[in-house]
Amino acid sequence: MSAQKKKSTAKPRRFIFVVGGVMSGVGKGVAAASIGRILTSQGFNVSAIKIDPYINVDAGTMNPIEHGEVFVTEDGDETDQDIGNYERFLNKNIYRENYMTTGRVYQAVIERERNLGYGGKCVEVVPHIPLEVKDRIEAAVDKSNAEIMIIEIGGTVGEYQNLLFLETARMMKLTYGHDVVFVMVSYLPIPSNSSEMKTKPTQYAIRSLNSAGIQPDFIIARSSKALDKPRREKIALNCNISVDDVIAAPDSPSIYEVPINFEKDKLGERILKKFNLKPRRNDLGQWKKMIDRLKNTSRTIDIGIVGKYFVSGDFTMTDSYISVLEAVKHASSATRCRVNIHWLSAEEIEAKGTGLLKKFDGIIVPQGWGSRGSEGKIKTIRYCREKGIPYFGLCYGMQMAVVEFARHVAGLKDAHSAEANPKTPYPVINVMETQKENLAKGKYGGTIRLGGWPCKTVSGTHLAKVYAKKTGKKGIISERHRHRYEFNPEYRALLEEKGLVIAGTSPDNSIVEAIEIKNHPFFIGTQFHPEYISRPLDPHPLFVEFVTVCLKLQKRA
């Protein structure tokens, strides 16, 4: 990218900047994704970008309890969880060009300066950093061929680290004029001692945005209750905006209902009017049917998710496993079954035993790293294997299933993953050969096996049958990965001899991609992450099969 890329001569493109006010975590990502779903349903090619203000180059090295899930794109970028929401709502892949951080932007500018990319000029924070951001937005538009690009700026307008991104948005308004629209997502608290919805924090947030040279076109009013007429009028008057452009966003039972709620205020129609565009169609029919299947169910099952990245003090933070949670919801809709999710700490199972698992129809052990909680997961897996409880292991959940089988079926008493116990005499899970040099040199960020990779399913296995039923194809599938450790091929023959089924491998047969257990209703572990590509309009077949089996077993009980 050039330091100052000229405006594209291609067909007109529109931009929607989504910014936050008052506080973070109120749903900017869901709001951005919902706007994308609405505009997609009206016939436009829409894509979305997430800008994060932290210095980290990507989200891959962050603590998931603090930051939430790391979402992996098809081309192997470790991104913010909002990219996952964009993919799920837009029902399309989002690529690395659509994700940037302060660290990534600064790194690119500094590298270009070192290579004389600026021709000896004095390189400054302003304008060169905002111009780099602008170039990246335009490059993402060019790659996706999006007619409308939604750009979410992380954090809130009052944060110092967001100023450069807001400056980019201001510059783009100058460049593109009416083809740029600003949306502020702001929280309206209802203090318990007054029971009145307060607009003043939003008014101050708008003033902060104004001080950056930006006037919002829309204010999405997030609150626990729907916005009433007096509050709507007060916001409009004090924030210099039309009453009709104040959009109610009350708490919703499901994030998938948010686009429907926005359309009550005709948000899509009003955005297109700002762009001087007309809807090509207006079809949220499939989306509404999906929601109807989620809400109108007569059957219920209870699923336990055993992990370690959701306990923070006295609070349960489920964002660490958001793609898993959403994939279960997609399967819930597909099977017309309400799935009650229960979060269980692996460390609590270590301390209290597997009695905590007795009430569940199925168990999922999702991704993880390191040794903490590993013994609780192994106990969980043994319980599921021996009791015939449906078990779904994802990445680390597959690895711990291999460890459990090696210990309690193959007789390798102290078997473990070399990641959890480097001194284990039986490292049935070991570091990948291609990763040893990275570890030796301390290269952690962005170096693990990432993104979409092919997997060859083994004929006759439960795994192969599930994929064949969904796609009608046999053999090669593609799934996304995020791992540095793998099934140790030195133990493959022994574990297969003892009854472990290798259900999927890399096309050259060198990497074990999936395992299962014979004569078990559902016991599948995958090295890959099927949850990353599950979508509400296209549920992942493995999650659908898992929920279906749990239902069948419940009926027999």
N, C-alpha and C positions, 0 to 999 in steps of 0.2 A: 504494500500500500504506500502511496505517496504521502508526504507530509500534509499536503493540501490537495486532496482529490477533488476534481471538478464535479459539479452536479451531473448525474447520469443523464444521457440523452434518450434513454429508453422511455417506455410508456410511463405516465405519471404514477408515482407511488405515494402512499399515504402513511403517516406515522402517528401512533397514539402513545404518548408517554404517560405511564401510570406511576404516581408518586404517593408517598404516605405521609400522614400527619398525625400528631399527638403521640402515638406509640406504635411500636413495631408489633408484628404478629397478629394483626387484625384481619389479614386476608387479602393483601395486595396481589399475591400470586394467584389466588383463586379468582379474584376480581378480573385480573388480566386474562386468565384462561377462559373465564366465562364470557368476557367480551369477544374473545376469539371464537368461541363456540357459536355465539349469536351471529357474528358477521360471516362465519363459514356457512351457517344455515341459510344465510341470505344470498349465497352464491359467490362469495369472494374468496380468493386465495389468500389465506392469512397465515402469518407465522409470528413468532414471539422471541424476544431477547430478554435475558436477565443480566442486569449489571449489579455486581456486589461491591461494596465500598472497602472491603478489607484488603490488606497488603498481600495475603496469600495469593499465589498464582492460580490455584484452583482449590476446590473443597476437599481434595483427597486426603490431606493430612490432618484434618480437623476432627476434634472429638465430637462424635455424633450426639452425645447428650447435650452439648452446648450449642451445636450448629444444626442438628437434625441430620437426616439421611443424606448420604452422598449418592446422587443419581448419576448413572453411567450412560452416556449416549452411545448410539450405534457405532460411531467412529472413535470411541474410546476416551472421551473427555469425562473427567470427574467434576461434576457440577453441583450446583445448588438444587435442593429438592423441588423448587418451583419449575425447573425444566421438566421434571416428571409430570407435574400437573399440566403443563402446556401440551405435552405429548398425549396425555390421556384425554384432555378436552378437545384438542384439535384432531385427534386420531391420525397423527402423522409423526414421523421422526423429526427431532430437532438436533442440529449438529453443532460442533464446537464453535463455529463462527457466531453462533447465537448466544454465547456465554462469555462474559468478561468480568474481570476483577480489577481493582486499582493496581494490584501487583502485576497482573498480566499486561496492563496498558503501559505502566512505567517501564517494565522490562523491555517491551517492544521499542519504546521511544529511546531508551538508553542504548540498546543494541544498534539501532539505526544511527544514532549520533556517533557511536564508536566506529561505524563503518562509513562515515562521511555522507550518510544519507541526507543530511540537511545542508550539504554543501558549505560547511564551515560557519554556518550561522550560529548565533547565540541561541541555544535551545532553552526555552523557559516553560515553567509550569503552565502559564497562560500566554499564548494560545495553544501551545503544541500538544498538551495532554488532551484538552477538549477536542482538538482537531483529529487526534488519533482515535478517540472514541467515535467521533462522527464518521471517520473513514470505515471503522469496523462495522458500524450500523449499516452503512451503505453497501459494504461488501456482503453482509449477511442477507440484505435484500436481494442483491444480484444473484447470490447462490440459490436462495429459496424461490426466487421469482415471485415474491410476495407482492400482492397488490396493496395490502395493508399490513404494516409491521407494528406490532405492539412491543413497547420497550418498558420493562418494569425496572425502576431504580430502587434498589434495596434500601432498607432503613427508613428514616424519616427526614423531612425537609430541614428540621432544626439541627441536624448533625453536620459538623464541620466537614467530615469526609465526603459528603454528598455534593458539595458545592461545585466541584469540577464537572460532575455529571449533569447537574442542573444548568451549568454554563453551556455544555454541549447542547442541551435541549433548547436553550435560548437561541443559540447560534442557528440551530436547524429551523427554528421558527422564522428567523430572518431569511434563510435560504429558501425554504419551501412554503412560507406563507400559510394560506388556509389549508394546506395539505398536512399540517401538524395540529394535533388536538391534545390537550392536557387533561388528565383525569386525576383528581386528588381523592384518595381513599382515606377518610378521617374517622376517628372514633368519637362517638358521643356517649359519655358516661352517664349513668343514672345512679347517683349516690344513694346509698341505702337510707341515709338519714333525711333525705328530702323527697325521694321518689319522683324527681323531675329530671327529664333528659336535658343535659347541659350542652349548649352550643358554643360557649366561650372558648374552650380549647381548640375547636375547629376554626374559629375566627382568627385566633393567634397563629394557627398553622398556615392559614391562607396568607396572612400578613408576612410570614417568613418566606413563603413561596413568592409573594409579590416582590420582596426585597431582592430576590434572585433574578428579577426581571420577567417573571412568568405569572400570567393570570390563568387560572384553571377554566376550562370550558365546562367541566362537569365536576360535581362533588358527590362521591358515593358515601353516604352517611351510614357507617357501621355502628350497630348498637344491638343490645340484647332484645330490643323491641322495635316494631316498625315506627318509622318517622311519621309524626302527625303534622297537620297543616300549619299550626303556629310555629313549630320548630323549622319546618321547611321554609316558611316565609322569612323567618328571622335570619336563617343562613343566607338566603338569597339576597336580602337587603344589605346585610353587613359584609358579604363577600363578593358583591358586585357580579351577580350571576342570575340568570333567569330561574324562576321558581321551578319550571319544568325540567331544568337541568340539575336539580338536586334529586339524587336517586336514592331511594330507601334500600337499605341492606341489613335487615334484621337477621338475627341468628337463625340458622336453618338446620333441620335435622340431618341433612346431607349436603355436601358441597355441590353435588350434581344438580341440586334444585336452585342454585344461585342464578344460572342463566334465565330460568323461568321467572324467578322473582324480579330480575332486572327488566325483563320484558313487560312486566306489569306497568312500569314507568316508560315503556317504549324506548329503552336506551339505544338499541341497535338502530332504530329509525332515526333517532335524534343525532347519533354520531354520523350516519350517512348524510344527513341533511347538512351538517357542518362541512362535510367533504364535497357537497354538491353532487351526491350520488343517489341513485335509487336502488332499492332491493331488486335483485334478479329473480329471487324466489324468497319464500319465507317458510322454511320447513324444519321445525324442531320435533317432528313426529316421532322419529326413532328415539330421540333423546327422552321424550316424554314417556314412551313405552318402557324404556329402560328404568326410569324412575318409578313408574307404576309397578313394575315387577319387584323393585326393591321394597316398596311400601306395602304392597298388598300380598302378603304371604300367609300361609296357614301352617307352615312347618317351621320349626326352630331347632337349631343344633348349637352346641357349645364347643368352641375351639379354644384351646390354650396355646398361647405363644410364649415359649420359654426363651428368654434372652437376658441381656444384661445392660442394655443401653437405654433404659427408660425410667430408672429410679434416680431422682434428683432431690435429695432431702426428703420432704414430706409429699413430693409431687410425682406423678407418673407422666413421663414425657414420651408420648407415642410417636412423635415425628421421626425418631430414629429408624423406625420400620414402616414408614408411611406407604411405600410401594407394596409391601406385603399386605398391609391392612386394606389398601385399595383393591389389590388383586383378589382378596377374599370377598370384598363387596361385589366385584364384577361377577364372580362365580355365584354369589348369592342371588344376584339379579337373574343370571342365566338359569338357575335351578328353582327360582321362586321360593327361596328358603331364607329365612332370617338367620343370620349367623351372629351369635353373641360371642364377641372376642373377649378373652380373659388374659391379662398380662401377668406372667409369672417370672419372678427373678430366679435365675439359675442358682444363685448363691443361697436363696431361701430353700430350694429343693436339696441342695447339699446339706443344709443344716437340719431340715425337718423331714426329709424323705419324700418318697413318691406318693404318699397318701394324698398329697395336694392335687394329684392328677386324676383321681377316681371319677370325678363328675363330668369329665370331658369326653366328647364324641370323637375328637381327633386332636393331634398335637402338631404344631409347627415349630421347628428350631431354625431360626433365620441366621443371617450372616453374623460374623463376629471376628475378633482378633485376640491373640494372646491367651494367657492361661486362666485368667479370672473367670470363674463360673463354669469352666470346662467339665469338672466332675459332676456338677449338677445336670448338665446337658447329657452326659454319658449315662447317668442314672435314669434320666427321662427316656432316653432312647431304648435302654434295656427293658424298661417297663413296657413301652409300646411294642417292642419286638416280641416279648414273651406273652403279653396279654392280648395280642391281636388288635391293638388300638391303631387306627390309621395314623401313619407318621409321614411327614413331609419335611425333609431336611434340605435347607438351601445353603449352598456354599460351605460355610463352617459346619452347618447342620449335617451335610453329607460327610464331611471329614470326621466329625465326632461319631457318626454312625459306623464308619470304617473302624475307628478305634474301639468302639464298643464290641463290634463283631470279632475283632482280632483278640480282644481280652477274654471274652466270655464264650466264644464258640470255637475259635482257632487255638485257644490255650496260650496265647502270648500275653502272659499275666500283666506285664508292665508296659504294654504297647501304648503309644501315645503319638501325638503330633510333635515333630521336632520344634515347632513354633511354641507350643505350650510347655514342653519339657525337652530342652536340647540334649539332655543326658539319657533319654530313654534308650533301652537296649533294642527296642523294636520300633523304629520310626516309620510306622505304616503310612503316615503323612509326612512328607519331607519337602524342603524347599525345592522349587523347580530349578533344573540345571541352568536355565537361562537367567535365573534371578540371583545366583550366587555372587556374581561379580558386582551386581548392584548393591547387595547387602555389605559386601566387603568394602566398598567405597563409600558407604553411607548414602547411597542414592535412593531415596524413598519416594519423593513426590513424582507421580505420573509415570513410574517405571514398572508397575506390576502388569499382569496380563489383563488387558482392558478391552472393552467393546465387544462387538459381534464377532463370533467365531463359529465355524461349522462344527456340527456334531453328527456322528454316524450312529443311528439307533440300531440296536441289535435285534434282529428278527425274533419274534416270539415272546419278547419281554412285555411286561405291563406298559413300560414307557413307550415302546414302539407302537403298541396297539392304540394308545391314547392319541399319539400324534397322527397315526394313520386315519383314525376315526374323524379327526378334526380336518385334516388337510387332504385326505385321500391319497397321500403320497407316503412312500416308504423310503427309508435310508437316511438322507442328509437333511438335517434341520439347521437352523441358525439361532443362537442364543447369545445373550450378553454376559460378559465375565468381569470379575474383579477379584483376583486372587494372586498370591505369590507362592503359596504352598499347594501341593497336589498329592494325589494317591501315589504312593511309592511303588513303582513298577517291580521292584525286587520282591515284593510280597504278593503280587497279583496271583501267581500260580497257586500259592498256598491257600490264600483266602478263597479263591474260586473252588479249589478242591474241597474246602470245608463247607461250601454251599453259598458263598456270596455271589450274587449275579451281577456281572458287569453289563449294564443296560445301554450304555452309550460311551463312545470313545471319539477322539479326534479322528479325522479321516485316515490318517496314517497309523492309527491304532496305538500311538505312543502315550496319549493322555487319557486317563479314565475320566469321563465326563458325567457319568451317572451310574448309580448302583441301586439294587433292590434286593428284596428277600423273597425266597420262594414260599409258596403256601401261606401268604399273608394277604389280607384284603387290600391293603395299600401301605407299602413301605418303600418309598422312593426317596433317594437323595440325589441332588444335582449339584455339580460343581458350579454350574452357571446359575444365573438369577432370572428365572422365568417371570418374576414379578415386574421386572423393568419393562417388559413389552406387553403386559396385560392392559387392556383398555376397556372402558365401560361398554363401548359398542363392539368390542372384539375381545371377550374374556380369554385368558390363557387356558388352553385345554387341560393342563395339569392341575390347575386350581379347581376347575370345574369338575374334573374326575375325583379329586380329593373330597370336595363337598358332597358329590353324588354318593360316593362310597360311605361317607359318614352318615348320610341320610338312610341308606339301605340298611346299615348295621343297626341303626337306632330303631328302625321298624321291627327288626327281628328280636330285639331285646325284650 
